[in-house]
Amino acid sequence: MSLGLLKLAVVGSRSAYGRLAGIAGGVAIGVCLLLLLWGGANGLSARDDRGAWLRETGHPSVAASPTEDPTTSRPGTPVPLTPATVLMEANPVEVFRDQLINRRDVAALDSATVRIPGIGKPPKPGHYYASPALQRLIESTPSDELGDRFGTFAGTMDDAALPGPDSLIVVTGATEAELRRNGRAFLVSGFTSDPYGGSAAAYNTVLSIGAIAVFFPVLLLISIVTGLGAAQRRERFATLRLIGASPQVVSRIAAVETAVPSLIGAVLGIVLALVLRPAAAQIPVNGTRMFAADLTTGWWAAAVVVAVVVAASALVAAHRTTRAGIGPLGVTRAVHEKAPTMWRIVPLLAGLAAMITAVLMIRVLEVRVPWLESPLLILGFLLIVVGIVVIGPWLTRLVSRMALRQARSAAAVIAASRIQKTPGATFRSVSGLVIAVFVVSVFAGASSIIESTEAPPARPGLLQPTSLHATVSAGHTPAQAAETARQASKLPGIRSATVGYGPAVLSERDAGPEIYLRAADAPGLGFEDIPATGTVAVDTSFLHYWTAQPLTLTPAPAAQLDGMVPVVIVLGTDGTPEAMDRARTALDGSGLTAIPATSPVDFKLQSTGRLIQGLAVLAYLGMFVAIAIAGLSLAVATAAAVLDRKRVLGLMRLMGMPVSVLRRIITREAAVPLLTVLLLSVGLGFVVAWLMVTFINDTYRVTWPAPAYFIALGLSLLLALGAVTATFSLIRGNTAMTATRFE
């Protein structure tokens, strides 16, 4: 291949330089997004690996006797603590201002060899290690609202054990007797490296589908920008053929002239990704940001992305040129596309069938095939995305045929005729926006889920949302519980303090079905119909947030409290965050409670729906990226269509057609394919979202999307309008009389 031929094909005009710059700029944006997506996937994986130790469940600290009668309350034999083990308790609920705190209470021998991640040697009783974010929170908050729960500060945890810089984690030291008291502690000899536990498949599936959803529009963008100026390039290639260049040489020239700006753009994309990496790390995902180092992909990954993008761009350019069949006289007639057939619906139906099969296997047939479930769902999603792009031209052609029959103006006839002859090229210009609408609908549907079990509203006979309760561990006297309640009632914002009694603590088998309390304390729990007696009883389900029907009090003999033990302390507050946290700290720091204080509204923070809802930020980020890429793709594709047809449009103007009619033609050519597949994309998006969340948990329900979804849809349509409007200046400038001087 001659260097002179390459110069002749590539350089020589201002528009040629502009085309090359457009290709480089588009590829730079695409490569930047690809690298950030790759880095984000690595970052999420690294973050979950660092937090894997928090999922450690160890082994039982009590060995049950094989001859033990399960109906008795006789405790099992404690497994002795050794230097090779530590006793650990993972508190299920530790909340501060609607934020979950990961708390681990640890007891160990002085000679313990087990090392706690991020700390090393276990803390001494009464001391704690906290993550930097939690320690800053403790130092900036009154001690009676947070700090008094944990003891004396011993040091901060290392970043190597933290999922992210905003993680709230605390490891407190305790005595062996304290942790064995409630029977919930377990023995740990090492810490797990499995970051997901039983939800690994669901977690990875959600992330894989999200990556595909954002990755696909990026590929469409790169594909569109590398096809800029196709008509102008065909003219130059025809000139090369006229002076003797063979078709093979022309194809190689096309590959090189696309590869060079693609390579420049890819390198610029790497630089842009490096610049934007610190900003991308500030995006919170599931409650915490990522460390900037988590987004590092490595030079090998950047080299792979550059090599693949450049090679793919070059090969596609060579293939398009060869397929065009450019001869010495160029392309004298417009080549009509092969009419799309109904068979184009097959990939879409296959994708839906794959996703439905995966859901039916788990939720209906209850057949578990772990190696097949997630791949089916991911493959189904990929086929649906591809199927939308494949079926688009067929649907567009059907609609254009109907529009042609109803056409009543020159613009309508010309636009419908071109769409019918070139449905593929016409739909390709809006395919990015169509996919963006589909992706936005998937993200909006998935992030709108709620669980079918919701907390009941506040009413008499139910535990009030502004109250907190904590069960009392074994070994404490009524006087101790009463003193704790009395001290708590003096705190600001605490309106009532009630002690409930029973024959045994609630964690033991001898615990009765009812909780007994003094009738004078009942109003503080929200009861109105109180029996005229000194002591009343209520069912233990009163403490459960899922209890939906109000409970009633039953009278009990006054002497019923004699010989009973305290089982629960309930504090009523004024509902302010400060009072709620003050009540939590009073109960958790009392040394009486078996588990941290909880409120009826805390269950939402612990819901397994956080697996998806925790990724809501990523979902809305995905919406933004997809819409931005789609708008850019539509603008580029519409401009390319105007430039490629400037001679035809110029001849129309020469014959007297006003510029306004040409603008209406371009607008119709963009609007028809977009509106044709828009409703399909929205509907499929929510169907896919429902299948995804049902695959994870069938107690989830996809609800009405958040207002952000409708804002995103409106933004998509505005971007489409703006992209088409931006080409109006090109129409006037490229359809002047000089555009017809080509013979």
Phi, psi and omega in degrees: 000128184280139177295327178295319177297321180296317178298318180298325182280329190262312188258175173122351180210159180294322180294328179295316178296321178296321178296315179296321178294322178297318178298314181298316180296316179296317179295323179300315179296316180297314180294321177301313180294321178299316181292321178293322176295316178298314178297321178297319177297316177297319181296317178297320179294315180295321180297317180292326177296319180293327181268007183298327184297339179289345180268000181297127180248354174058209177226161188303144177266358179232127179261117180284141178286135181297340180261005185289137177280119183294346180275351179268166181257011182294125183290157177284182182272122179296137174281124186295147177280133181237168176300337182270003180223159171231152176266124185230145175231126177263106181292127184292330184221118170220107192241142170219117178050052178064023174240134178278136176249125176281109183245134175232121176264131188232137171233136183210158174286158178298334181265015184300138178257352179288136180248131179278129179305133178080355183234308186103241182292137181302147180291155178285157178305135179087359179243161180214153170247136182231154173293154181305320181295318179292321180295322175297322179294318179297317183290334182263004183239141175308140186298329181284357177256339182210304190299327183292351180285336195249332181112219184262133182292131180247340180158170179261155180278151179284149181299336183296343180251010183248131175302322181200173182293343180260006183296136178253100184226139177220138175240116183250147176270143180215168176274159180298320181298322181296318183283331180281347187298318184263357175073011181260355181283156180226159181268135181234128176249346178195171185243140185293155174249006179273109186283347188244338183063224184287346183263016184301313183298314181296317182297310181295326179295315179300315181294321180295316179295319177298320179295317178297319183299323180271330184291322185297313177300329178296317178297320178298320179299312181298320180297320183288316185291330179286351177260013180299141174065035184298318181294317179297323180291324178298324177297314181294320179293326176296323177296319178297319178296326182292329181266010170114001180288138180281161178303325180294319179296318179297319179296319179293322177298317178300320179295316183292316183293338174273325182293322184296306177294331177294320178295316178299315179296321180296319178295318177297325178296323177297315179298317180296321178296321178296321181290322185273352184301313179299323179291321179296328181291343181278355181282119182285135177231121180057040172095354181211151173282178175251155171290144182302326180294338180294333183275001180290130179260340184090153182292331180295322178293318178298320180295321179296315180298314180298313182298316182293315181296313181294314181297316180295319179297316181295315181295319179296318179297317179296318180295317179297320181292317179296318182293330181292338179060049183287126178252185181300334181259009178074202178256106186273338180233148177293132180267119180284145178285156174292131185297127178292147182248176182292343180296346180293349179280348186300310181302322180295314179294323179295320178296314178298319180297320180295314180293319179295321178299316180299319180290317180297323180301320186273314191267334183252302181283341181055040176256118182259116174232084189305324183286350183249333189297301183295315177302323178298316182294316181293315178298320178298317179297316180298319179294325179294316179299313178295320182297325178297318179292324183287319184280342182306309180300323180294313178296321179298319180294320179297316181293322181294326178295319177292321180294325181294324179292329183263001185296136181232009180218164181297318180298318181294319180295312182296315181297314181295323179294317180293320179298320181293326181277329181229063182294327180294310180295323180293314181290329182301328182292331181252003184299323179298318181289324177297314178296323179298317178297319177298313181297316179299320179294321177297311181298317182294318179295317182292325182275000180261007187293151170225159177276150182292340177262117181239156179291135179290158179289163180289127175198160182302141179094356177236154177298127187285142181299337181269009180252161175229148178222153177217132177285147182267135179282166183291153174096005181250146184269161175301326180295321179295315179296319180295322180293319177299317179295320180295316179296320180294324183294343179278347184286148178299136177088353179267118185264334180206153177220117187236136176252128176257146185237161178198172180292336178202161180300154189295340181277353182261160183291334182281357180296132182282174181279356184232157174247133182254141180210165178286138183300330181293338180271348186299320179301329179293343177266001178096006179279146179246313180273097186250124179301148181279073179211162183284333182230139179231165180228149177220150181296147181296341178295350176302331182278352184270131182292337184275358176293118186262329183267131179302142180260157179245155177272143176243143180291147178224150179300144182299328181282000183298331182285343180294130179084357179271165181245152176292134181242337182204147173238128181242126178248127175264135183238175176276002175090355179286150179303322180296317180292320179298315180290326177295320178293319178300313183295322179297318181285314184291330181269002183283338184081002182261336192278145178278326176225159178301153180299141181231156177239155178302337181270356182290337186297334179294328179287335181262357186303141176292347175295348178296341177304319178264316183295333176293340178264014182299323179297317177298322180298312181290329173296319177298321176302311182299314182297313182298317181292318180298316179296317181297318178298317178296318180297317180296318179298315180295315182294319180293319177297319179297321179296321178294314181295321181292335183248022185295330179291315179297314179295325178295320177295324177297318178293324180297329179277359174109006180285129180294155178297327181299324178292320177299321178295320178295326177297311181298320180296316179296322181294335177271325186286320184299306180294328181293309181291334180298318187255357185298308181296323176299318181295318179296311180298314179297324180300315181285329175296315179296319178299317179296318178296321180297310184288329175291325177300323182280315183199124183280003174272356179276150175229131175280122185253185178300130184296158180291160179304333180300330180295314181291328174296319179296319178297315178299320178296323178299314180293322177295320177297320178298315179296317179294322180295319179289318180298326181296338181274354183298323179293328177294325182298314180293318184288333185253008177239020177291175184299329181294340180290343180267002182271074182235353181275000000 
